[in-house]
Amino acid sequence: NRMKTYDTYVGIGWLIPGMDKGLLGMCVGEKRIITIPPFLAYGEDGDGKDIPGQASLVFDVALLDLHNPKDGISIENKVVPENCERRSQSGDFLRYHYNGTLLDGTFFDSSYSRNRTFDTYIGQGYVIPGIDEGLLGVCIGEKRRIVVPPHLGYGEEGRGNIPGSAVLVFDIHVIDFHNPSDSISITSHYKPPDCSVLSKKGDYLKYHYNASLLDGTLLDSTWNLGKTYNIVLGFGQVVLGMDMGLREMCVGEKRTVIIPPHLGYGEAGVDGEVPGSAVLVFDIELLELVAGLPEGYMFVWNGEVSANLFEEIDKDGDGEVLLEEFSEYIHAQVASGKGKLAPGFDAEMIVKNMFTNQDRNGDGKVTAEEFKLKDQETKHDEL
């Protein structure tokens, strides 16, 4: 009638003697009728209110849950992956789904209903103590049931729709976890017989990839799109973990790169595409590599530089080089193989920047006095 359970310790004198004895030996979910004679109840005088003297009492009891203050959590493993390279430890950051119920099966919460994992550090006090402990030692993909007594849960007061002193049952599915100190993991599955030329900063790469979560959920695939992904390595065109994962790779090589979120898309993820704090798995095949230029250069000569370089650029011999003349000359050198522009960048933008660096007074033309090669002027990335 009060819409609330009766909560008490048993066997230590908190109840009338008959009830103290009658509740012993019950199982969770058990129902029993306990008949108590007056000398084990309220005796000759009754309780002075509703219960008369010398009354025998009949209690219809349903036991919803029980625990002992000395209880720890209880763990039941439901599914443990065969391949478990690492188990979670204190300080790891977990993403997991859960269903939360009371011991009698009453539902109180679920991450599935929100269509989003619960993400937290473990062993650091960010969650109730029972879950903090119960999530230690799990494998990625593991499913387990964690039974949490109230002193390791929400205590005597409860919280929200969780009653006070309630034993809680969490059915957990671990999606992934990582540690903030983790770096990327690289596993090479295939290398061609000739694997002597390895990718480095500045190289222009063309590669295919499948991107997925650790549970196998596919996020993206260049194979499905039918075109490669192309980047200049080391110039921030991909997340840092991918940039690291593509280093020292040869054409034809296939590898798997696992990227923790702090080297991927972080806590925010990508709305509608990558969940926040997700560990990412990239299966990569490198198809083409165009060697980059030495660091700091956007154009290099493939041979000796003409002693009369300025005169060659200044075709009309007026002592001034305009952008059109400069651009025409540089592209001609590239076309003939005498010069090389940094691969993967906008060629016109490179040439324009080269010209701007030479045009020191900003008047839109370069004179012989302004014109210098890179080894003559270390402040600019010009010729």
C-alpha positions as CSV (number, residue, x, y, z in Angstrom):
1,N,0.0,0.0,0.0
2,R,2.9,2.3,0.6
3,M,4.4,1.5,-2.8
4,K,7.8,0.9,-1.2
5,T,9.6,-2.2,-0.1
6,Y,10.4,-2.8,3.6
7,D,14.2,-2.8,3.9
8,T,15.9,-4.2,7.0
9,Y,18.8,-6.4,8.3
10,V,17.7,-9.8,9.4
11,G,18.8,-12.0,12.3
12,I,20.2,-9.2,14.4
13,G,17.0,-8.0,16.3
14,W,15.8,-5.3,14.1
15,L,12.4,-7.1,13.7
16,I,10.0,-9.0,15.8
17,P,11.6,-12.4,16.6
18,G,9.2,-14.4,14.4
19,M,9.9,-12.3,11.3
20,D,13.6,-12.2,12.1
21,K,13.6,-16.0,12.0
22,G,11.0,-16.4,9.2
23,L,13.0,-14.4,6.7
24,L,16.1,-16.5,7.1
25,G,17.0,-18.9,4.3
26,M,14.9,-17.2,1.6
27,C,16.0,-16.9,-2.0
28,V,15.6,-13.8,-4.2
29,G,12.2,-14.0,-5.9
30,E,10.9,-16.5,-3.3
31,K,7.4,-16.0,-1.9
32,R,6.4,-17.5,1.5
33,I,3.7,-17.2,4.1
34,I,5.1,-16.7,7.6
35,T,2.7,-17.4,10.5
36,I,4.0,-15.9,13.8
37,P,2.5,-16.8,17.3
38,P,2.0,-13.8,19.6
39,F,5.0,-14.7,21.9
40,L,7.3,-14.2,18.8
41,A,5.3,-11.1,17.7
42,Y,3.7,-8.4,19.8
43,G,2.7,-10.5,22.8
44,E,-0.1,-9.9,25.3
45,D,-0.3,-6.1,24.6
46,G,-0.2,-6.0,20.8
47,D,1.4,-2.9,19.3
48,G,-1.0,-0.4,20.8
49,K,-2.5,0.5,17.5
50,D,-3.7,-2.0,14.9
51,I,-2.5,-5.3,16.3
52,P,-4.5,-6.6,19.3
53,G,-2.9,-8.5,22.2
54,Q,-2.3,-12.2,21.9
55,A,-2.7,-12.0,18.1
56,S,-1.1,-14.5,15.7
57,L,0.2,-12.7,12.6
58,V,0.3,-13.9,9.0
59,F,2.7,-12.3,6.6
60,D,2.7,-12.9,2.8
61,V,6.2,-12.1,1.8
62,A,7.9,-11.7,-1.6
63,L,11.7,-11.2,-1.4
64,L,12.9,-8.8,-4.0
65,D,16.6,-8.8,-3.3
66,L,19.1,-9.2,-0.6
67,H,22.8,-8.5,0.1
68,N,25.3,-8.5,2.9
69,P,27.4,-5.5,3.7
70,K,30.4,-7.7,3.2
71,D,29.4,-8.6,-0.3
72,G,31.5,-7.6,-3.3
73,I,30.3,-7.5,-6.9
74,S,29.4,-10.7,-8.7
75,I,30.6,-11.2,-12.3
76,E,29.1,-13.7,-14.7
77,N,30.9,-13.9,-18.1
78,K,28.4,-14.4,-20.9
79,V,30.6,-14.0,-24.0
80,V,34.4,-13.9,-24.0
81,P,36.1,-13.5,-27.4
82,E,38.6,-16.2,-28.2
83,N,41.1,-13.6,-29.4
84,C,41.7,-11.3,-26.4
85,E,45.0,-9.6,-26.9
86,R,44.5,-7.2,-24.0
87,R,42.3,-6.9,-21.0
88,S,41.1,-3.5,-19.6
89,Q,43.0,-2.0,-16.7
90,S,42.7,1.0,-14.4
91,G,43.0,4.2,-16.4
92,D,41.6,2.8,-19.6
93,F,38.7,4.6,-21.4
94,L,35.8,2.2,-22.2
95,R,32.9,2.5,-24.6
96,Y,30.2,0.0,-23.7
97,H,26.5,-0.7,-23.9
98,Y,24.4,-1.9,-20.9
99,N,21.0,-2.8,-19.7
100,G,20.3,-2.1,-16.0
101,T,17.7,-3.9,-14.0
102,L,16.9,-4.7,-10.4
103,L,17.3,-8.3,-9.1
104,D,13.7,-9.0,-9.8
105,G,14.1,-8.0,-13.4
106,T,12.6,-4.5,-13.1
107,F,14.2,-2.3,-15.8
108,F,15.7,1.0,-14.8
109,D,18.1,2.1,-17.6
110,S,19.7,1.2,-20.9
111,S,22.3,2.7,-23.2
112,Y,20.6,0.9,-26.1
113,S,17.5,3.0,-25.7
114,R,19.6,6.1,-26.2
115,N,21.4,4.5,-29.2
116,R,24.7,5.6,-27.8
117,T,27.4,3.8,-25.8
118,F,28.3,4.9,-22.3
119,D,31.9,6.2,-22.4
120,T,34.0,6.5,-19.3
121,Y,37.4,6.0,-17.7
122,I,37.5,3.0,-15.3
123,G,39.3,2.5,-12.0
124,Q,39.2,6.3,-11.5
125,G,35.9,6.9,-9.7
126,Y,34.0,8.2,-12.6
127,V,31.2,5.6,-12.2
128,I,29.7,3.8,-9.2
129,P,32.3,1.6,-7.4
130,G,30.7,-1.7,-8.5
131,I,30.9,-0.8,-12.2
132,D,34.3,0.7,-11.8
133,E,35.6,-2.6,-10.5
134,G,33.4,-4.8,-12.7
135,L,34.8,-3.3,-15.9
136,L,38.4,-4.2,-15.1
137,G,39.8,-7.2,-16.9
138,V,37.3,-7.2,-19.8
139,C,38.1,-7.9,-23.4
140,I,37.0,-5.9,-26.4
141,G,33.7,-7.5,-27.5
142,E,33.1,-9.2,-24.2
143,K,29.6,-9.5,-22.6
144,R,29.3,-10.0,-18.9
145,R,26.8,-9.6,-16.1
146,I,27.8,-7.5,-13.1
147,V,25.7,-7.7,-9.9
148,V,26.3,-4.7,-7.7
149,P,25.3,-4.6,-4.0
150,P,23.9,-1.2,-2.9
151,H,26.9,-0.1,-0.9
152,L,28.9,-0.3,-4.2
153,G,26.0,1.2,-6.1
154,Y,23.6,3.9,-5.1
155,G,23.4,3.1,-1.4
156,E,20.5,3.5,1.0
157,E,19.1,6.6,-0.8
158,G,19.0,5.2,-4.4
159,R,18.8,7.6,-7.3
160,G,16.1,8.5,-9.8
161,N,14.1,5.4,-10.5
162,I,16.5,3.2,-8.6
163,P,15.1,2.4,-5.1
164,G,17.2,2.8,-2.0
165,S,19.3,-0.2,-0.9
166,A,18.7,-1.9,-4.3
167,V,20.9,-4.6,-5.7
168,L,21.6,-3.7,-9.4
169,V,22.2,-6.0,-12.3
170,F,24.1,-4.7,-15.4
171,D,24.4,-6.7,-18.6
172,I,27.4,-5.2,-20.3
173,H,28.7,-5.3,-23.8
174,V,32.2,-3.8,-24.3
175,I,32.5,-2.1,-27.6
176,D,36.1,-0.9,-27.4
177,F,38.6,0.6,-25.0
178,H,42.0,2.4,-25.2
179,N,44.4,4.1,-22.9
180,P,45.4,7.8,-23.3
181,S,49.0,6.6,-23.5
182,D,48.3,4.3,-26.4
183,S,49.9,4.9,-29.8
184,I,48.8,3.4,-33.1
185,S,49.1,-0.4,-33.8
186,I,50.4,-1.5,-37.2
187,T,50.1,-5.1,-38.5
188,S,51.5,-5.7,-42.0
189,H,49.7,-8.5,-43.8
190,Y,51.6,-8.5,-47.1
191,K,54.8,-6.9,-48.5
192,P,55.9,-7.3,-52.1
193,P,59.3,-8.9,-52.8
194,D,60.7,-5.5,-53.6
195,C,59.9,-3.3,-50.6
196,S,62.9,-1.1,-50.6
197,V,61.3,2.3,-51.3
198,L,59.4,3.3,-48.2
199,S,57.0,6.2,-47.7
200,K,58.1,9.3,-45.9
201,K,57.0,12.9,-45.2
202,G,56.3,14.8,-48.4
203,D,55.5,11.7,-50.5
204,Y,52.3,11.7,-52.5
205,L,50.4,8.5,-51.8
206,K,47.4,6.9,-53.4
207,Y,45.8,4.1,-51.3
208,H,42.6,2.2,-50.7
209,Y,41.2,1.6,-47.2
210,N,38.3,0.1,-45.3
211,A,37.5,2.0,-42.1
212,S,35.6,0.3,-39.3
213,L,35.1,0.2,-35.6
214,L,36.6,-2.5,-33.4
215,D,33.3,-4.4,-33.3
216,G,33.5,-4.6,-37.1
217,T,31.0,-1.9,-37.9
218,L,32.0,-0.5,-41.4
219,L,32.3,3.3,-41.5
220,D,33.8,4.0,-44.9
221,S,35.5,2.3,-47.8
222,T,37.3,3.7,-50.9
223,W,36.9,0.3,-52.5
224,N,33.1,0.8,-52.4
225,L,33.5,4.3,-53.8
226,G,35.8,3.0,-56.6
227,K,38.5,5.6,-56.2
228,T,41.7,5.9,-54.1
229,Y,42.3,8.3,-51.3
230,N,45.2,10.6,-52.2
231,I,47.3,12.6,-49.7
232,V,50.7,14.2,-49.2
233,L,52.2,12.5,-46.2
234,G,53.1,14.6,-43.2
235,F,51.1,17.7,-44.1
236,G,48.0,17.3,-41.9
237,Q,45.7,16.0,-44.7
238,V,44.5,13.1,-42.6
239,V,44.2,12.4,-38.8
240,L,47.5,12.1,-37.0
241,G,47.1,8.3,-36.4
242,M,46.6,7.7,-40.2
243,D,49.6,9.9,-41.0
244,M,51.7,7.8,-38.7
245,G,50.2,4.5,-40.0
246,L,51.2,5.3,-43.6
247,R,54.9,5.9,-42.8
248,E,57.5,3.5,-44.0
249,M,55.1,1.7,-46.3
250,C,56.0,0.4,-49.7
251,V,53.8,0.2,-52.8
252,G,51.7,-3.0,-52.8
253,E,51.9,-3.4,-49.1
254,K,48.8,-4.2,-47.1
255,R,48.5,-3.4,-43.4
256,T,46.0,-2.8,-40.6
257,V,46.3,0.3,-38.6
258,I,44.4,0.6,-35.3
259,I,44.1,4.3,-34.2
260,P,43.0,5.4,-30.6
261,P,40.7,8.3,-30.5
262,H,43.2,10.9,-29.3
263,L,45.1,10.2,-32.6
264,G,41.9,10.0,-34.6
265,Y,38.6,11.9,-34.3
266,G,38.8,12.5,-30.5
267,E,35.9,12.7,-28.0
268,A,33.7,14.5,-30.5
269,G,34.0,12.0,-33.4
270,V,32.3,13.0,-36.7
271,D,28.6,13.7,-36.4
272,G,26.7,10.9,-38.1
273,E,29.8,9.1,-39.2
274,V,32.3,8.3,-36.4
275,P,31.2,7.9,-32.8
276,G,32.9,10.0,-30.2
277,S,36.0,8.4,-28.5
278,A,35.9,5.5,-31.0
279,V,39.0,3.4,-31.7
280,L,39.3,3.1,-35.5
281,V,40.5,0.2,-37.7
282,F,41.9,0.9,-41.1
283,D,42.7,-1.9,-43.6
284,I,45.1,-0.2,-46.1
285,E,46.6,-1.1,-49.4
286,L,49.2,1.4,-50.9
287,L,48.8,1.6,-54.7
288,E,51.1,4.4,-55.7
289,L,53.9,6.5,-54.3
290,V,55.4,9.7,-55.8
291,A,58.5,10.7,-54.0
292,G,58.3,14.1,-52.4
293,L,60.9,16.9,-52.3
294,P,63.4,17.6,-49.5
295,E,61.8,19.2,-46.5
296,G,61.3,23.0,-47.0
297,Y,61.3,22.8,-50.8
298,M,58.3,23.0,-53.2
299,F,60.4,23.0,-56.3
300,V,63.8,21.5,-57.1
301,W,66.1,21.2,-60.1
302,N,66.9,17.7,-61.4
303,G,70.3,18.9,-62.7
304,E,72.6,21.8,-62.7
305,V,71.1,25.2,-62.5
306,S,71.8,27.5,-65.4
307,A,74.3,30.3,-64.7
308,N,72.1,32.6,-66.6
309,L,68.8,31.6,-65.0
310,F,67.3,35.0,-64.7
311,E,68.1,35.8,-68.3
312,E,66.4,32.6,-69.4
313,I,63.2,33.4,-67.5
314,D,63.3,37.0,-68.8
315,K,62.6,36.1,-72.4
316,D,61.8,39.6,-73.6
317,G,65.0,40.9,-72.0
318,D,63.5,43.9,-70.3
319,G,65.1,43.2,-66.9
320,E,61.8,42.4,-65.3
321,V,60.0,39.1,-64.9
322,L,56.2,39.0,-64.6
323,L,54.2,36.2,-63.1
324,E,53.2,34.9,-66.6
325,E,56.8,34.7,-67.7
326,F,57.8,33.0,-64.5
327,S,55.0,30.5,-64.5
328,E,55.6,29.6,-68.2
329,Y,59.3,29.0,-67.5
330,I,58.8,26.8,-64.4
331,H,56.1,24.6,-66.1
332,A,58.4,24.2,-69.1
333,Q,61.2,23.0,-66.8
334,V,58.9,20.5,-65.2
335,A,57.6,19.3,-68.5
336,S,61.1,18.7,-69.8
337,G,62.2,16.9,-66.6
338,K,64.7,19.5,-65.6
339,G,62.7,20.6,-62.6
340,K,60.1,19.0,-60.2
341,L,57.3,20.5,-58.2
342,A,56.2,19.0,-54.9
343,P,53.6,16.3,-55.8
344,G,50.1,16.4,-54.5
345,F,49.8,20.2,-54.2
346,D,48.2,22.8,-56.5
347,A,51.0,23.5,-59.1
348,E,49.7,27.0,-59.9
349,M,49.6,27.9,-56.2
350,I,53.2,26.7,-55.7
351,V,54.5,28.7,-58.7
352,K,52.6,31.8,-57.5
353,N,54.1,31.5,-54.0
354,M,57.6,31.1,-55.6
355,F,57.0,34.2,-57.6
356,T,55.7,36.1,-54.5
357,N,58.8,35.1,-52.5
358,Q,61.0,36.5,-55.3
359,D,59.0,39.7,-55.6
360,R,60.4,41.2,-52.5
361,N,59.0,44.7,-52.8
362,G,55.6,43.4,-53.9
363,D,55.3,45.4,-57.1
364,G,54.2,42.5,-59.2
365,K,57.5,42.0,-61.0
366,V,60.9,40.5,-60.2
367,T,64.2,42.2,-61.1
368,A,67.7,40.7,-61.3
369,E,68.5,42.4,-58.0
370,E,65.6,40.7,-56.2
371,F,66.1,37.3,-57.8
372,K,67.9,34.7,-55.6
373,L,68.1,30.9,-55.3
374,K,67.1,29.2,-52.1
375,D,70.7,28.5,-51.1
376,Q,71.3,32.2,-51.4
377,E,68.3,33.2,-49.3
378,T,67.4,30.9,-46.4
379,K,64.3,32.9,-45.3
380,H,62.1,31.8,-48.2
381,D,61.1,28.6,-49.9
382,E,61.8,29.9,-53.4
383,L,63.9,28.5,-56.3
